[in-house]
């Protein structure tokens, strides 16, 4: 008697066979094993192998468990291996690995495309039978509240950060997915001068550098909106190189700098593949891209067809960390201007200018120490953040709380500097919008103006060459005023559209008033030395047993 154990849904089932007859558990007691075997259909002898698709499924189930992400994507996770979610069909996913393993297991055979497709369909069905589990990209938060950063290495190591310190673990406590746009991150190390070494690579004053450090730390907190950092400066200030360094600290990539996407679908593909992105050399931002970037800051979702041959859809959801480089802040539209952290880079003199090769080598040498210092600051922020309360809540309130936590633990002044800089960004954005400037000039002359959107268009002088974003009719004018209201408020122009005309038409009225002048002493901080000595800046070292 031969006993064969056949895996079924992860468990073993005993099958007893004698002379070709098969008895399974649960067979009727009267069944006899000594009777003549049943007739075997022609061509179905005992030596027939299972199909290639069946063997592929068996190979996969021996090595992987199958899960479904909340956005409806199936993944395979190695049972004994890194906690990394492999897509079933994409390049570098399970399909490619199974094809290679099948060829190793059966040297005389190669799995056909049809067999692989059939196997993937079965495995997708297995994944669909499970409850959805979170699948993170580069950064996640475990059930206990710790922040987990995927190092992106083949062995699946990660950094776990809590309010008492950080440590490198061999297996991430949360499930991560990878993409071709990711590159490995070096393991962080303890070094008291990590932040100073980063500052020595950047041509920015101390106030701007402290805001940058706070932004880098906030970029690893996955469940809050992150303002887009904008590197502003004239040619020769190293904007692109600085932004590339920022991204390669947070989410290293072989293509840290990206060109401006041509449409929303191209953008969604980029955003789905990277936690942090840099759009380089932005001169003009079309309205669709401005709206898309605003949504990416606060959280976005894109619904698209799964395949060209069916009616199913997939959902791409993401909240991303963004960096932009530009010469003119006037390129930023009103909504986007309220969601940026502006960092001015100063012209690099000949004494401190370095070749790109030298900068890259220096950055790679100091990156582990910089990462260790940033994780130190993040641990300090996590320790005090739950107790941080703000007297007033600005637009990016969650980020402002992180700044306040950084100030509390490091003794800096990043929150006040950020609020002052944000007011300047709003003014710069206003100057780049002719319609907004015309409204501001009208209120400046009249003090208070009230009328319909159509009357507003008549009251404003039309430019000799009308820009594309100048409203063509009252409906569009009303919408533009509503979108410009936050920017207008930042320069002292209040917008009220709650009243209606008292005649029979009941038209909506726009009331534009000038706010009382206030003694606003908030201004950009004085510029300190751009090239400080390498000194220990506010470093707080976690307990030794955490590393």
Residue pairs with C-beta under 8 A, 6 or more apart in sequence:
1 16
1 17
1 18
2 16
2 17
3 14
3 15
3 16
4 14
4 15
4 17
5 12
5 13
5 14
6 12
6 13
6 15
7 58
7 61
7 62
10 61
13 24
13 25
14 25
15 22
15 23
15 24
16 22
16 23
16 24
16 33
17 23
18 33
18 34
19 33
19 37
20 37
20 40
20 46
21 33
21 35
21 37
21 38
23 31
23 33
40 46
49 55
50 58
51 115
52 102
52 109
52 111
52 112
52 115
53 114
53 115
53 116
53 118
53 119
53 122
55 102
55 105
55 106
56 98
56 102
56 111
56 115
56 116
56 119
57 119
57 122
57 123
59 98
59 101
59 102
59 105
60 76
60 94
60 98
60 119
60 123
61 126
63 78
63 79
63 80
64 76
64 77
64 78
64 79
64 86
64 94
65 76
65 77
65 79
66 74
66 75
66 76
66 77
66 123
66 126
66 127
66 130
67 74
67 75
67 76
67 77
67 85
67 127
67 130
67 132
67 133
67 135
67 175
68 74
68 75
68 127
68 128
68 130
68 131
68 132
68 133
69 75
69 85
69 132
69 133
69 134
69 135
70 132
70 133
70 134
70 135
70 317
71 314
71 315
71 316
71 317
72 314
72 315
73 87
73 135
73 314
74 87
74 88
74 123
74 124
74 127
74 128
75 85
75 86
75 87
75 88
75 127
75 135
75 175
75 177
76 85
76 86
76 88
76 93
76 94
76 123
76 127
77 83
77 84
77 85
77 86
77 175
78 84
78 86
81 156
82 154
82 155
82 156
82 171
82 172
83 156
83 171
83 172
83 173
83 174
83 175
83 176
84 156
84 172
84 175
84 176
84 177
84 178
85 135
85 175
85 176
85 177
86 92
86 93
86 94
86 97
87 93
87 94
87 177
88 94
88 95
88 120
88 123
88 124
88 127
89 95
89 120
91 180
92 178
92 180
94 120
94 123
95 116
95 120
98 111
98 116
98 119
99 110
99 111
99 116
102 109
102 110
102 111
103 109
103 110
103 111
111 119
133 175
134 140
134 174
134 175
135 175
135 176
135 177
136 148
136 150
136 174
136 175
136 176
136 177
136 222
137 176
137 177
137 179
137 274
137 275
138 149
138 150
138 152
138 176
138 182
138 250
138 251
138 274
138 275
138 276
139 147
139 148
139 149
139 150
139 220
139 222
139 251
139 275
140 147
140 148
140 150
140 172
140 174
140 175
140 176
140 222
141 147
141 148
141 174
141 222
141 223
142 148
142 160
142 173
142 174
144 162
145 162
146 160
146 161
146 162
146 173
147 160
147 161
147 162
147 220
147 221
147 222
147 378
147 382
148 158
148 159
148 160
148 161
148 172
148 173
148 174
149 158
149 159
149 161
149 185
149 220
150 158
150 172
150 176
150 178
150 185
151 157
151 158
151 159
151 168
151 184
151 185
151 186
151 187
152 178
152 182
152 183
152 184
152 185
152 252
153 184
153 185
155 170
156 170
156 171
156 172
156 176
157 168
157 169
157 170
157 171
157 172
157 187
158 168
158 169
158 171
158 172
158 173
158 176
159 166
159 167
159 168
159 169
159 187
159 188
159 375
160 166
160 167
160 168
160 169
160 173
161 220
161 375
161 378
161 379
161 382
162 379
162 382
163 379
163 382
163 383
163 384
164 379
164 383
164 542
164 543
164 546
165 379
165 542
165 543
165 546
165 547
166 188
166 375
166 376
166 378
166 379
166 542
166 546
166 547
167 546
167 547
168 187
168 188
168 547
179 272
179 273
179 274
180 273
181 253
181 254
181 255
181 270
181 273
181 274
182 251
182 252
182 253
182 273
182 274
183 248
183 252
183 253
183 254
184 252
185 252
185 371
186 367
186 368
186 371
187 368
187 371
188 368
188 369
188 371
188 372
188 374
188 375
189 368
189 369
189 371
189 372
190 369
190 372
190 541
190 547
191 197
191 368
191 369
191 372
191 373
192 536
192 539
192 541
193 369
193 373
193 534
193 535
193 536
193 539
194 366
194 369
194 370
194 371
194 372
194 373
194 374
194 376
194 539
195 213
195 370
195 373
195 374
195 377
195 537
195 538
195 539
196 532
196 533
196 534
196 535
196 536
196 537
197 366
197 369
197 370
197 534
198 213
198 366
198 370
198 373
199 206
199 209
199 532
199 537
200 531
200 532
200 534
201 245
201 359
201 362
201 363
201 366
202 209
202 212
202 242
202 245
202 345
203 237
203 238
203 242
203 345
203 346
203 347
203 348
203 352
203 530
203 531
204 212
204 242
204 343
204 344
204 345
204 346
204 530
205 346
205 525
205 527
205 528
205 529
205 530
206 528
206 529
206 532
207 413
207 414
207 417
207 525
207 527
207 528
208 343
208 344
208 417
210 406
210 410
210 412
210 413
210 414
210 417
211 341
211 343
211 403
211 414
211 417
211 418
211 421
212 229
212 246
212 343
213 374
213 377
213 406
213 414
214 402
214 403
214 406
214 412
214 414
214 418
215 226
215 227
215 229
215 341
215 399
216 246
216 249
216 250
216 374
217 374
217 377
217 378
217 381
217 402
217 406
218 224
218 226
218 399
218 402
218 403
219 226
219 250
219 276
219 321
220 250
220 374
220 378
221 378
221 402
222 319
224 398
224 399
224 402
225 297
225 298
225 299
225 319
225 339
225 396
225 398
225 399
226 297
226 319
226 320
226 321
226 322
226 399
227 297
227 339
227 340
227 341
227 396
227 399
228 293
228 297
228 322
228 323
228 324
228 336
228 339
228 340
228 341
229 243
229 246
229 322
229 323
229 324
229 340
229 341
229 343
230 323
230 324
230 325
230 326
230 329
230 332
230 340
230 341
230 342
230 343
230 425
231 239
231 240
231 242
231 243
231 323
231 324
231 325
231 326
231 343
231 345
232 239
232 326
232 327
232 329
232 342
232 343
232 344
232 345
233 239
233 327
233 344
233 345
233 346
233 347
234 327
234 347
235 327
236 347
236 348
237 345
237 346
237 347
237 348
238 345
238 348
239 325
239 326
239 345
240 257
240 280
240 281
240 325
241 356
241 359
242 345
243 256
243 257
243 278
243 280
243 323
243 324
243 325
244 256
244 257
244 278
245 363
246 276
246 278
246 323
247 253
247 256
247 257
247 276
247 277
247 278
247 323
248 256
248 363
248 367
249 367
249 370
249 371
249 374
250 275
250 276
250 321
251 274
251 275
251 276
251 321
253 274
253 276
256 278
257 278
257 280
258 270
258 277
258 278
258 279
258 280
259 279
259 280
260 279
260 282
260 289
261 267
261 270
261 279
261 289
263 288
264 288
264 292
264 302
265 302
265 304
267 289
267 292
267 296
268 302
268 304
268 316
268 318
270 277
271 277
271 296
271 300
271 316
271 318
271 320
272 316
272 318
274 320
275 320
275 321
276 320
276 321
276 322
276 323
277 320
277 321
277 322
277 323
278 322
278 323
278 324
278 325
279 322
279 323
279 324
279 325
280 325
281 325
281 326
282 324
282 325
282 326
282 331
283 326
283 327
283 328
283 331
284 331
285 293
285 331
285 332
285 333
285 336
287 333
287 469
290 332
290 333
290 335
290 336
291 335
292 300
293 322
293 336
293 339
294 335
294 336
294 339
296 318
296 319
296 320
296 322
297 319
297 320
297 322
297 339
298 319
298 339
299 317
299 318
299 319
300 317
300 318
300 319
300 320
301 315
301 316
301 317
301 318
302 315
302 316
302 317
303 313
303 314
303 315
303 316
304 313
304 314
304 316
305 311
305 312
305 313
305 314
306 312
306 313
306 314
324 340
326 332
328 428
328 432
329 337
329 342
329 425
329 428
329 429
329 432
330 428
330 429
330 431
330 432
330 433
331 432
332 340
332 425
332 428
332 429
332 432
333 429
333 433
334 426
334 429
334 430
334 433
334 436
334 483
334 484
334 486
334 487
335 483
335 486
337 425
337 426
337 428
337 429
337 487
338 395
338 396
338 422
338 426
338 486
338 487
339 395
339 396
340 422
340 425
341 418
341 421
342 421
342 422
342 424
342 425
346 527
346 530
352 531
354 362
373 539
376 539
376 540
376 541
376 542
377 406
377 409
377 410
377 538
377 540
379 540
379 542
380 405
380 406
380 409
380 410
380 540
381 402
381 405
381 406
381 409
383 409
384 405
384 408
384 409
385 401
385 402
385 405
388 401
388 404
388 405
388 408
390 397
390 400
390 401
390 404
393 400
394 400
394 419
394 422
395 422
395 486
400 415
400 418
400 419
403 414
403 415
403 418
404 415
406 412
406 414
407 413
407 414
407 415
409 538
409 540
410 537
410 538
410 540
411 538
412 538
413 525
416 522
417 525
419 522
420 522
420 523
420 524
420 525
421 524
423 490
423 522
424 524
426 486
426 487
426 490
426 491
427 490
427 491
429 487
430 436
430 437
430 440
430 487
430 488
430 490
430 491
431 437
433 469
433 484
433 487
434 463
434 467
434 470
435 460
435 467
435 469
435 470
435 471
435 480
435 484
436 484
436 487
436 488
438 460
438 461
439 456
439 460
439 481
439 484
439 488
439 493
439 512
440 488
440 491
440 493
442 449
442 459
442 460
442 512
443 449
443 493
443 512
443 513
443 514
444 514
447 513
447 514
448 511
448 512
448 513
448 514
449 456
449 459
449 510
449 511
449 512
449 513
450 499
450 509
450 510
450 511
450 512
451 459
451 509
451 510
452 474
452 501
452 507
452 508
452 509
452 510
453 474
453 475
453 477
453 478
453 481
453 508
453 510
454 474
454 477
456 474
456 477
456 481
456 510
457 471
457 473
457 474
457 477
462 470
463 470
469 480
471 477
471 479
471 480
478 497
478 508
478 510
481 495
481 497
481 510
482 495
482 497
484 495
485 495
488 494
488 495
488 512
489 495
489 515
492 514
492 515
492 517
493 512
493 513
493 514
493 515
494 512
494 513
494 514
494 515
495 510
495 511
495 512
496 510
496 511
496 512
496 513
497 508
497 509
497 510
497 511
499 508
499 509
499 511
500 506
500 507
500 508
500 509
501 507
501 508
501 509
